[in-house]
Amino acid sequence: MAGSKSSSKTPPTSSETSVAVSTLWKSYLDQTPDRLKFIDAFLSFIVLSGVLQFAYCVLVTNYPFNAFLAGFASSVGQFVLTASLRAQVNPENRSEFKDVSPERAFADFALGSIVLHFFVFNFLG
């Protein structure tokens, strides 16, 4: 078979991967504004909360299933609202959100969070 060629690409070694991850982390710490780091920490908390809720539902019980759905929907909705806030207050995205000040973005986030949790509370019954 003259047309078959073997791939000469080798997967990265663990040391190359660790160097890449450490470079990425150092760059994140050095170049990301504190406001965005705070939002990222909140996003991490929301993901952890959603994962714990899902694991509890799968491993322990899902007896009040509407409570699980409300809590998980709250985590997903709050993550979406917070990710939107992060995109709007990021200085690198200023060209896309010319008409939205950081204060307006936070007000939209707060109002969206209130509406989201109103629906979640009503879903609980």
C-alpha positions in Angstrom: 0.0 0.0 0.0 1.8 3.0 -1.3 -0.8 5.5 0.0 -0.8 4.7 3.7 1.3 6.9 5.9 1.8 6.6 9.6 1.3 9.6 11.8 4.5 11.0 13.1 2.8 13.2 15.7 3.4 12.1 19.3 1.2 13.1 22.2 2.6 15.7 24.5 4.4 14.3 27.5 3.3 15.1 31.0 6.1 17.5 31.5 5.1 19.5 28.4 1.5 19.5 29.6 2.5 20.7 33.1 4.6 23.5 31.6 1.7 24.6 29.4 -0.7 24.5 32.4 1.7 26.4 34.6 2.3 29.0 31.9 -1.4 29.4 31.4 -2.0 29.8 35.1 0.8 32.4 35.5 -0.5 34.3 32.6 -4.0 34.3 34.1 -2.8 35.5 37.4 -0.6 38.3 35.9 -2.9 39.6 33.2 -6.5 39.1 34.5 -8.0 42.0 36.4 -9.0 41.4 40.0 -12.7 42.1 39.1 -12.7 39.2 36.6 -10.9 36.9 39.0 -13.6 37.5 41.6 -16.3 36.7 39.0 -14.3 33.5 38.0 -14.2 32.4 41.6 -18.0 32.8 41.8 -18.4 30.9 38.6 -16.3 28.1 40.1 -18.4 28.0 43.2 -21.6 27.8 41.1 -20.2 24.9 39.1 -19.2 23.1 42.3 -22.6 23.7 43.7 -24.3 22.3 40.6 -22.0 19.2 40.6 -22.7 18.5 44.3 -26.4 18.8 43.8 -26.3 16.4 40.8 -24.1 14.0 42.7 -26.5 14.1 45.7 -29.5 13.4 43.5 -27.8 10.5 41.8 -26.1 8.9 44.8 -28.4 9.6 47.7 -31.9 10.4 46.7 -34.1 12.5 44.5 -37.2 12.4 46.6 -38.3 16.0 46.3 -37.4 16.0 42.6 -38.8 19.4 42.1 -36.4 20.7 44.7 -33.5 19.2 42.8 -34.7 20.6 39.5 -35.2 24.1 41.1 -31.7 24.0 42.7 -30.0 22.7 39.6 -31.9 25.2 37.4 -30.8 27.9 39.8 -27.2 26.9 39.4 -27.4 26.8 35.6 -29.2 30.0 35.4 -27.0 31.8 37.8 -23.9 30.5 35.9 -25.3 31.9 32.6 -26.1 35.3 34.1 -22.6 35.5 35.8 -20.8 34.4 32.6 -22.8 37.2 30.8 -21.7 39.7 33.4 -18.1 38.6 33.0 -18.2 39.0 29.2 -19.7 42.5 29.6 -17.2 43.8 32.2 -14.2 42.4 30.5 -12.0 45.3 29.3 -11.0 43.3 26.2 -14.7 43.1 25.1 -15.2 46.8 25.4 -15.6 47.1 21.6 -18.6 44.7 21.6 -20.4 46.3 24.5 -19.8 50.0 23.8 -23.2 51.1 25.2 -23.1 49.0 28.3 -21.2 50.4 31.3 -20.0 48.0 34.1 -22.6 49.5 36.4 -25.4 48.8 33.9 -24.1 45.3 33.4 -24.2 44.7 37.1 -27.7 46.1 37.4 -28.8 43.8 34.6 -27.2 40.9 36.4 -28.8 41.7 39.7 -32.3 42.1 38.1 -31.9 38.9 36.2 -30.8 37.1 39.4 -33.9 38.4 41.2 -36.2 37.2 38.4 -34.4 33.9 38.2 -34.7 33.2 41.9 -38.4 34.3 41.9 -39.2 31.6 39.4 -37.1 29.1 41.2 -38.9 29.9 44.5 -42.2 29.5 42.8 -41.2 26.2 41.2 -40.5 24.8 44.7 -44.2 25.3 45.5 
